[in-house]
Amino acid sequence: MFSSVAHLARANPFNAPHLQLVHDGLADSRSSPAGPPGPPRRSRNLAAAAVEEYSCEYGSMKFYALCGFGGVLSCGLTHTAVVPLDLVKCRMQVDPQKYKGIFNGFSITLKEDGVRGLAKGWAPTFIGYSMQGLCKFGFYEVFKVLYSNMLGEENAYLWRTSLYLAASASAEFFADIALAPMEAAKVRIQTQPGYANTLRDAAPKMYKEEGLKAFYKGVAPLWMRQIPYTMMKFACFERTVEALYKFVVPKPRSECSKPEQLVVTFVAGYIGVWKGLFARIIMIGTLTALQWFIYDSVKVYFRLPRPPPPEMPESLKKKLGLTQ
């Protein structure tokens, strides 16, 4: 166990490309015993394709649509589940004199609004974060393929961390535009007593008072908050999955069962956001891990292509003299 952790520490996923290249090259050369060359080994992609029958082609419109649907379930369900906590958190930020802490906030809300009061804002939360998930996960897959094709196979491998960062930032830009109207309505419902109790009341009132501006004036703060978070979330997840399969899981992903793959997904989602205060670890870590678990479960259920963690292209191995 400790040797695996040591390997993970040395294999820093944010190494410069040439340093990571040297590490990967040495690892590949150590894993290949000296001796006469055997028959050419099939790539992991081809091996996985031979075992599984997929419902669509990787990068097809159906693939992107189902990834978007996975994002809808992933973000919509998880964020709606924590509406009571989000409501108290928002009220603490707006009126810290009244709501002095989490438990105090829950107590006051229950006393004033009853149990139903804790669910205020659930509709805009579900709709807004479902739309955000659609764009976040769906467009991430789109931009990942697009940028990979622009870079070429070798550069996409060498700069894969930067690729994940760029693809996730691009996806979140559009995701926040989709989220902004419902987020604005949710905040009004939750933090302005007497303004509106439901989305049906809040949306027309906001439009009448300020027009479309009322729904999008918070998009810039959303970009500032969500884009850096999403970049770290996706890049850390991708590289953590790669490290887990390389140093911890004793067999390639193509040989792992579906439940085993989903366990790796959940663990990688949790590890990727471990830093922070204890409450944040519990809330954000669990939320993020559940989102990745739900998203990957949708991929498994609909038999979507799920390429294995990236490995060094054969052309790059030849340039390094790692293959004959």
KELODREN-825144 format. One record per atom (N, C-alpha, C): x, y, z; residue in three letters. Coordinates in steps of 0.2 Angstrom, whole numbers, plus 2048, in hexadecimal, padded with zeros to 3 digits. Each point is the difference from the previous one (the first is absolute). Example, Ala and Ser with C-alpha at 12.3 -4.5 7.8 and 13.67 -1.06 7.14 Angstrom:
8427E4827ALA;7FC806800ALA;804806800ALA;7FE8057FCSER;804806801SER;7FC805803SER;
This chain:
8047FA800MET;7FC806800MET;804806800MET;805800805PHE;805806800PHE;8048017FAPHE;8027FB7FDSER;8048017FASER;7FC8037FASER;7F97FE800SER;7FC8037FBSER;7FF807801SER;7FF802806VAL;800807802VAL;8068047FEVAL;8067FD801ALA;8068037FEALA;8008017F9ALA;7FE7FB7FCHIS;8008017F9HIS;7FC8067FEHIS;7FA800803LEU;7FB8067FELEU;803806801LEU;804801806ALA;803806802ALA;8058027FBALA;8047FB7FDARG;8058027FBARG;7FD8027FAARG;7FB7FC7FEALA;7FD8017F9ALA;7FB806801ALA;803806801ASN;7FC806801ASN;7FC8027F9ASN;7FA800800PRO;7FC8007FAPRO;8018077FCPRO;803805804PHE;8018077FDPHE;8078017FFPHE;8047FB7FFASN;8078017FEASN;8008037F9ASN;8068037FEALA;8008037F9ALA;8007FA7FCALA;7FE8017F9PRO;7FF7FA7FCPRO;8077FC7FFPRO;8068047FFHIS;8067FC7FFHIS;8027FC806HIS;7FE802806LEU;8027FC806LEU;7FB7FA800LEU;7FA8017FFGLN;7FB7FB800GLN;8027FB7FBGLN;8028027FALEU;8027FC7FALEU;8057FB803LEU;806803803VAL;8057FC802VAL;7FE7FB805VAL;7FB802805HIS;7FE7FB805HIS;7FC7FA7FCHIS;7FB8027FCASP;7FC7FB7FCASP;8057FC7FCASP;8058027FDGLY;8047FC7FCGLY;8047FB804GLY;803802806LEU;8037FC804LEU;7FC7FB803LEU;7FA802802ALA;7FB7FB802ALA;7FE7FA7FBALA;7FF8037FAASP;7FF7FB7FBASP;8057FB7FEASP;807803800SER;8057FC7FFSER;8027FB805SER;7FE802807ARG;8017FB805ARG;7FB7FA800ARG;7FA8027FDSER;7FB7FB800SER;8017FB7FBSER;8048017FBSER;8017FC7FASER;8077FC801SER;8007FA801PRO;8067FC802PRO;8048007F9PRO;8077FF801ALA;8048007FAALA;8007F97FDALA;8017FF7FAGLY;7FF7FA7FDGLY;7FE8017F8GLY;7FF7FB7FDPRO;7FE8007F9PRO;7F98037FFPRO;7FF8057FBPRO;7FA803800PRO;7FA7FB7FEPRO;7FB800803GLY;7FA7FC7FFGLY;7FB8037FBGLY;7FB7FD7FFPRO;7FB8037FBPRO;7FE807803PRO;7FE8047FBPRO;7FE807802PRO;7FA800805PRO;800804805ARG;7FB800805ARG;7FA8047FEARG;7FA7FE800ARG;7FA8047FEARG;800806805ARG;7FE8067FESER;7FF805805SER;7FA7FF804SER;800803806ARG;7FA7FF805ARG;7FA8027FDARG;8008057FCASN;7F98027FDASN;7FD7FA7FCASN;8057FD7FCLEU;7FD7FB7FBLEU;7FE7FA805LEU;8047FE805ALA;7FE7FB804ALA;7F9801804ALA;7FF806802ALA;7FA801803ALA;7FA8007FBALA;8018027FAALA;7FB8007FBALA;7FE7F97FEALA;8057FB801ALA;7FF7F97FEALA;7FC7FD805ALA;800802807VAL;7FD7FD805VAL;7F8803800VAL;8008077FFGLU;7F9803801GLU;7FD8017FAGLU;7FA800800GLU;7FC8037FAGLU;7FC806802GLU;8028067FDTYR;7FE806802TYR;7F98027FCTYR;7FC804803SER;7FA8027FDSER;8018057FASER;805804800CYS;8028057FBCYS;807801800CYS;8028047FBGLU;8078017FEGLU;802806805GLU;807800802TYR;803805804TYR;8008067FCTYR;7FD806803GLY;8008067FCGLY;7FB8017FCGLY;7FB7FC800SER;7FA8017FCSER;7FB804803SER;7FB8027FDMET;7FB805802MET;7FC7FC806MET;7FF7FA7FFLYS;7FC7FC805LYS;8047FF806LYS;8077FF7FFPHE;804800806PHE;800807804PHE;8018057FDTYR;7FF807803TYR;7FA801804TYR;7FA7FE7FCALA;7FA801803ALA;7FF7FC807ALA;8027FA800LEU;7FF7FC806LEU;805802805LEU;8068037FECYS;804802805CYS;7FD807803CYS;7FC8047FCGLY;7FD805803GLY;7FA7FE805GLY;7FD7FB7FEPHE;7FB7FD804PHE;8027FE807PHE;8067FC800GLY;8047FF806GLY;801806804GLY;8028057FDGLY;802806804GLY;7F9803803GLY;7FB8007FCVAL;7F9802803VAL;7FF7FC807VAL;8007FA800LEU;7FF7FC806LEU;805801805LEU;8068007FESER;806801804SER;7FF807804SER;7FF8057FDCYS;800807804CYS;7F9801802CYS;7FB7FF7FCGLY;7F9802802GLY;7FE7FC807GLY;8017FA800LEU;7FE7FC806LEU;805801806LEU;806801800THR;804801805THR;7FF807803THR;8008057FCHIS;7FF807803HIS;7F9801803HIS;7FB7FD7FDTHR;7F9800803THR;8007FC807THR;8047FB801ALA;8007FD806ALA;803804806ALA;8048057FEVAL;803804805VAL;7FD807801VAL;7FA8017FDVAL;7FC806800VAL;800803807VAL;7FE7FC805PRO;7FF803807PRO;807803803PRO;8057FC7FELEU;807803803LEU;8018067FCLEU;7FF8007F9ASP;8028067FCASP;7FB806802ASP;7FA7FF802LEU;7FC805802LEU;802804806LEU;8027FC805VAL;803802807VAL;8078047FEVAL;8047FD7FCLYS;8068037FELYS;7FF8077FDLYS;7FC8017FBCYS;7FE8067FDCYS;7FD805805CYS;7FC7FE805ARG;7FD805805ARG;806802805ARG;8047FC801MET;806802805MET;8048057FCMET;8017FF7FAGLN;8048057FCGLN;7FD8077FFGLN;7F9800800VAL;7FC8067FFVAL;7FF803806VAL;7FE7FD806ASP;7FF802806ASP;8037FD806ASP;807801800PRO;8047FC805PRO;7FE802808PRO;7FD806801GLN;7FD802806GLN;7FB7FB803GLN;7FB7FE7FBLYS;7FB7FC802LYS;8017F9800LYS;8047FE7FBTYR;8027F97FFTYR;8077FF802TYR;8027FE806LYS;806800803LYS;8047FA7FELYS;7FD7FB7FEGLY;8047F97FFGLY;7FB7FC7FCGLY;8037FA7FEILE;7FC7FB7FDILE;7FA7FD804ILE;8017FE806PHE;7FB7FD804PHE;7FB806802PHE;803806802ASN;7FB805801ASN;7FC8027FAASN;8038007FAGLY;7FC8027FAGLY;7FA7FB7FFGLY;8027F9801PHE;7FB7FB7FFPHE;7FA801805PHE;802802806SER;7FB801806SER;7FB8057FESER;8038067FEILE;7FC8067FFILE;7FB7FF7FAILE;8037FC7FBTHR;7FC7FF7FATHR;7FA7FB801THR;8027FB804LEU;7FA7FB802LEU;7FB804804LEU;802804805LYS;7FC804804LYS;7FB8057FCLYS;8038037FBGLU;7FC8057FCGLU;7FC7FD7FBGLU;8037FB7FCASP;7FD7FE7FAASP;7FE7F9800ASP;8027FC805GLY;7FE7F9801GLY;8057FC7FBGLY;7FE7FA800VAL;8047FB7FCVAL;8008027F9VAL;7FA8027FDARG;8008017F9ARG;8048067FEARG;802805805GLY;8048057FFGLY;8077FE7FEGLY;8027FB802LEU;8077FD7FELEU;8017FE7F9LEU;7FA7FF7FDALA;8007FF7F9ALA;7FF8067FBALA;800806803LYS;7FF8067FBLYS;8068007FBLYS;7FE8017FAGLY;8058007FBGLY;8027FA7FDGLY;7FC7FB801TRP;8027F97FDTRP;7FF8007F9TRP;7FB8037FDALA;7FE8007F9ALA;8058037FCALA;802807801PRO;8058037FCPRO;8077FC801PRO;8017FD806THR;8067FC801THR;8017FA7FCTHR;7FA7FD7FFPHE;8007FA7FCPHE;8018017F9PHE;7FC8057FEILE;8008027F8ILE;8078037FFILE;802805804GLY;8068037FEGLY;8067FC800GLY;8017FC805TYR;8067FB801TYR;7FF7FA7FBTYR;7FA7FF7FESER;8007FB7FASER;8028027FASER;7FE8077FEMET;8038037FAMET;808801801MET;802802806GLN;807800800GLN;8047FA7FFGLN;7FD7FA803GLY;8037FA7FFGLY;8007FE7F9GLY;7FB8017FCLEU;7FF7FE7F9LEU;8068047FCLEU;801806802CYS;8058047FCCYS;8077FE803CYS;8017FF806LYS;8067FF804LYS;8037F97FDLYS;7FD7FB801PHE;8027F97FEPHE;8007FF7F8PHE;7FA8027FDGLY;7FF7FF7F9GLY;8068047FCGLY;800806802PHE;8058047FCPHE;8077FF802PHE;8027FD806TYR;8067FE802TYR;8037FA7FBTYR;7FB7FC7FFGLU;8027FA7FBGLU;8018037F9GLU;7FC8057FEVAL;8018037F9VAL;807803800VAL;801805805PHE;8068047FFPHE;8067FB801PHE;8007FB804LYS;8067FB801LYS;8017FD7F9LYS;7FB7FE7FDVAL;8027FD7F9VAL;8028057FBVAL;7FD806800LEU;8028057FCLEU;807802801LEU;802802806TYR;807802801TYR;8057FA7FFTYR;7FE7FA802SER;8057FB7FESER;8017FF7F9SER;7FB8017FCASN;8018007F8ASN;8048057FEASN;800806803MET;8048067FEMET;8077FF802MET;8017FD806LEU;8077FF802LEU;8047FA7FDLEU;7FC7FB7FEGLY;8037FA7FDGLY;8017FB806GLY;8017FA7FEGLU;8017FA805GLU;806801805GLU;8068027FDGLU;805801805GLU;800806805GLU;7FE8067FDASN;7FF806804ASN;7FA7FF805ASN;7FB7FD7FEALA;7FA7FF804ALA;8027FB806ALA;8057FC7FFTYR;8027FC806TYR;805804804TYR;8058037FDLEU;804804804LEU;7FD806804LEU;7FB8037FDTRP;7FD806803TRP;7F97FE803TRP;7FF7FA802ARG;7F97FE801ARG;7FD803806ARG;804802805THR;7FE804806THR;7FD8077FETHR;8048037FBSER;7FE8077FESER;7FA7FF7FBSER;7FF7FA7FDLEU;7FA7FE7FCLEU;7FA800804LEU;8017FC806TYR;7FA800804TYR;7FE807803TYR;805804802LEU;7FE806803LEU;7FD8057FALEU;8028007FAALA;7FD8047FBALA;7F97FD7FEALA;7FF7FA800ALA;7FA7FD7FEALA;7FB801805ALA;801800807SER;7FC801805SER;7FE807801SER;8058057FFALA;7FF807800ALA;7FB8027FBALA;8017FD7FASER;7FC8027FASER;7F87FE801SER;8007FA803ALA;7F97FD801ALA;7FD804806ALA;803802805GLU;7FD803806GLU;7FE8077FEGLU;8038037FBPHE;7FE8077FDPHE;7F98007FEPHE;7FE7FB7FCPHE;7FA7FF7FEPHE;7FB7FD805PHE;8027FC804ALA;7FC7FD806ALA;7FE806804ALA;804805802ASP;7FE805804ASP;7FB8057FDASP;8008007FAILE;7FB8047FCILE;7F97FD801ILE;8007F97FFALA;7FA7FC801ALA;7FD800807ALA;805801805LEU;7FE800807LEU;7FE806803LEU;8028067FDALA;7FF806803ALA;7F9802801ALA;7FB8007FBPRO;7F9802802PRO;7FD7FC806PRO;8017FA800MET;7FD7FC806MET;804801806MET;806802800GLU;804801806GLU;7FE807803GLU;7FE8057FBALA;7FE806803ALA;7F9800803ALA;7FC7FC7FDALA;7F97FF803ALA;8017FC807ALA;8047FB800LYS;8017FC806LYS;802805806LYS;8058047FFVAL;803805805VAL;7FA804802VAL;7FC8037FCARG;7FB805802ARG;7FA7FC804ARG;7FF7FA7FEILE;7FB7FC804ILE;8037FE807ILE;8067FF801GLN;8037FD806GLN;802806805GLN;8028067FDTHR;803805804THR;7FC806801THR;7FA8017FCGLN;7FC806801GLN;7F97FE803GLN;7FF800806PRO;7FA7FE803PRO;7FA8047FDPRO;7FB7FC7FEGLY;7FA8047FDGLY;8008017F9GLY;8067FF7FDTYR;8018027F9TYR;7FC7FB7FBTYR;8017FA801ALA;7FC7FA7FDALA;8027FA803ALA;7FB7FB800ASN;8017FA803ASN;8017FA7FAASN;7FF8027FATHR;8017FB7FBTHR;8038037FATHR;8027FC7FBLEU;8038027FALEU;7FB8047FCLEU;7FA7FD800ARG;7FB8037FCARG;7FE807802ARG;801801806ASP;7FF807803ASP;8068057FFASP;8067FD801ALA;8068047FFALA;8028027F9ALA;8007FB7FBALA;8028027FAALA;7FC8067FCALA;7F9800800PRO;7FD8057FDPRO;801807804PRO;801800806LYS;801806804LYS;8078037FFLYS;8057FC7FFMET;8078027FFMET;8008037F9MET;7FC7FD7FBTYR;8008027F9TYR;7FD807800TYR;7FA801803LYS;7FC806800LYS;805806804LYS;8047FE805GLU;803805803GLU;8078037FCGLU;8037FB7FDGLU;8078017FDGLU;8017FE7F9GLU;7FB7FC7FEGLY;8017FD7F9GLY;8057FA800GLY;8037FE7FALEU;8047FB800LEU;807801804LEU;801806802LYS;806802803LYS;8007FC807LYS;7FA800803ALA;7FF7FD807ALA;8037F8800ALA;8007FD7FAPHE;8017F9800PHE;8087FF7FFPHE;8038057FDTYR;8077FF7FETYR;805804803TYR;7FE805804LYS;805804803LYS;8057FC805LYS;7FE7FA802GLY;8057FC804GLY;8047FB7FDGLY;8008017F9VAL;8047FB7FCVAL;808801801VAL;802806800ALA;807801801ALA;8037FD807ALA;7FC802805PRO;8037FC807PRO;7FF7F97FFPRO;7FC7FD7FDLEU;7FF7F97FFLEU;8077FD7FCLEU;8018047FBTRP;8067FE7FCTRP;807800805TRP;800806804MET;806800804MET;8007FB805MET;7FB7FD802ARG;7FF7FB806ARG;8017F97FDARG;7FC7FF7FAGLN;7FF7F97FEGLN;8057FE7FBGLN;8038047FCILE;8057FE7FBILE;8067FD803ILE;803804805PRO;8067FD803PRO;7FF7FA804PRO;7FA7FF803TYR;7FE7FA804TYR;7FF7FA7FBTYR;7FD8027FATHR;7FF7FA7FCTHR;8067FE7FCTHR;8058057FFMET;8067FE7FDMET;8047FB805MET;800802806MET;8047FB805MET;7FC7FA801MET;7F9800800LYS;7FC7FA801LYS;8017FB7FALYS;8008027FAPHE;8017FB7FAPHE;8077FE7FFPHE;805805801ALA;8077FE7FFALA;8027FB805ALA;7FF802807CYS;8017FB805CYS;7FD7F9800CYS;7FA8007FDPHE;7FC7FA800PHE;8047FC7FAPHE;8018037FAGLU;8037FC7FBGLU;8077FD802GLU;804804803ARG;8077FE802ARG;8007FB805ARG;7FB801805THR;7FF7FB806THR;7FE7F97FDTHR;7FB8007FCVAL;7FE7FA7FDVAL;8067FC7FCVAL;8048047FDGLU;8067FE7FCGLU;8057FD805GLU;801804806ALA;8057FD805ALA;7FE7FA803ALA;7F9800802LEU;7FD7FA803LEU;8017FA7FCLEU;7FF8007FATYR;8007FA7FCTYR;8087FE7FETYR;804805801LYS;8077FF7FELYS;8047FD806LYS;7FE803806PHE;8047FE806PHE;7FC7FC806PHE;7FA800800VAL;7FC7FD805VAL;7FC7FA7FEVAL;7FC8017FBVAL;7FC7FA7FDVAL;8047FB7FDVAL;8007FA802PRO;8057FB7FEPRO;7FF7FD7F8PRO;7FB8037FDLYS;7FF7FE7F9LYS;7FD8067FCLYS;8017FF7F9PRO;7FD8057FCPRO;7F9801800PRO;7FD8067FFARG;7F9802800ARG;7FC7FB7FCARG;8037FE7FASER;7FC7FC7FCSER;7FE7F9803SER;8047FE805GLU;7FF7FA803GLU;7FC800807GLU;7FF806802CYS;7FC802806CYS;7F87FF7FECYS;7FD7FE805SER;7F87FF7FFSER;7FD807801SER;7FA8017FELYS;7FD806800LYS;800803807LYS;7FE7FC805PRO;800803807PRO;806802802PRO;8067FC7FEGLU;807802802GLU;8018077FDGLU;7FE8017FAGLN;8028067FDGLN;7FC806803GLN;7FA7FF802LEU;7FC805803LEU;803802807LEU;8037FB804VAL;803801806VAL;8068057FFVAL;8047FE7FBVAL;8068057FEVAL;7FD8077FFVAL;7FB8007FCTHR;7FD8077FETHR;7FE804806THR;7FD7FD805PHE;7FE803806PHE;806802804PHE;8057FC801VAL;806801804VAL;8048067FDVAL;8008007F9ALA;8048057FDALA;7FC807800ALA;7F9800800GLY;7FD806801GLY;800803807GLY;8017FC805TYR;801802807TYR;807803801TYR;8057FC7FDILE;807802801ILE;8028077FDILE;7FC8017FAGLY;8028067FCGLY;7FE806804GLY;7FC800805VAL;7FE807804VAL;8017FF807VAL;8057FD802TRP;8017FE808TRP;802806804TRP;8038057FDLYS;802806804LYS;7FB804803LYS;800803806GLY;7FB805802GLY;7FE7FE807GLY;7FC804803LEU;7FD7FF807LEU;7FC7F9800LEU;7FF7FE806PHE;7FD7F9801PHE;7F98007FDPHE;7FC805801ALA;7F98007FDALA;8008017F9ALA;8058037FDARG;8018017F9ARG;8027F97FDARG;8047FC803ILE;8027FA7FEILE;7FA7FB7FFILE;7FC800806ILE;7FA7FC800ILE;7FB8027FAILE;7FE806800MET;7FB8027FBMET;8038007F9MET;8058047FFILE;8028017F9ILE;8037F97FDILE;8047FD805GLY;8037FA7FEGLY;7FB7FA7FEGLY;7FB800804THR;7FB7FB7FFTHR;7FC8017FATHR;7FE8077FFLEU;7FC8027FBLEU;8047FF7F9LEU;806802800THR;8047FF7FATHR;8017F87FETHR;8017FC805ALA;8017F97FFALA;7FA7FD7FDALA;7FA802803LEU;7F97FE7FELEU;7FF8027F9LEU;8028067FEGLN;7FF8027F9GLN;8047FC7FBGLN;8067FE802TRP;8047FC7FBTRP;7FD7F9800TRP;7FE7FE806PHE;7FD7F9800PHE;7FA7FF7FCPHE;7FB805801ILE;7FA8007FCILE;8018017F8ILE;8058047FFTYR;8028017F9TYR;8037FA7FDTYR;8047FD803ASP;8037FA7FDASP;7FB7FA800ASP;7FC800805SER;7FA7FB800SER;7FC8007FASER;7FF8067FEVAL;7FC8027FAVAL;8037FD7FAVAL;8078017FFLYS;8047FE7FBLYS;8007F8800LYS;8007FD806VAL;8007F9800VAL;7FA7FD7FEVAL;7FA803802TYR;7F97FE7FFTYR;7FF8007F8TYR;8028057FDPHE;7FE8017F9PHE;8067FD7FCPHE;8057FD803ARG;8057FD7FCARG;8048057FBARG;802806803LEU;8038057FCLEU;8087FE800LEU;8038027FBPRO;8087FE800PRO;803804806PRO;8047FD803ARG;804803806ARG;8077FE7FFARG;8048047FCPRO;8077FF7FFPRO;8047FF806PRO;8057FB800PRO;8047FF806PRO;804806801PRO;803801806PRO;805805802PRO;8058017FAPRO;8028067FEPRO;8058017FBPRO;8077FC801PRO;8037FE7FBGLU;8067FD800GLU;8048037FAGLU;8077FF801MET;8048037FBMET;7FF7FE7F9MET;7FF8047FBPRO;8007FD7F9PRO;8067FD7FEPRO;7FF7FB7FCGLU;8057FC7FDGLU;8058047FDGLU;7FE8057FCSER;8058047FCSER;805804805SER;7FD802806LEU;804803805LEU;8057FB803LEU;7FE7FA801LYS;8047FB803LYS;8067FF7FBLYS;7FF8007FALYS;8057FE7FBLYS;805806800LYS;7FE806801LYS;804806800LYS;805800806LYS;7FD7FD806LEU;8047FF806LEU;8047FA800LEU;7FF7FC7FBGLY;8047FA800GLY;7FE7FB805GLY;7F9800801LEU;7FD7FB805LEU;7FE7FA7FDLEU;7FF8007F9THR;7FE7FA7FDTHR;8057FF7FATHR;8007FA7FDGLN;8047FF7FBGLN;7FC8007F9GLN;
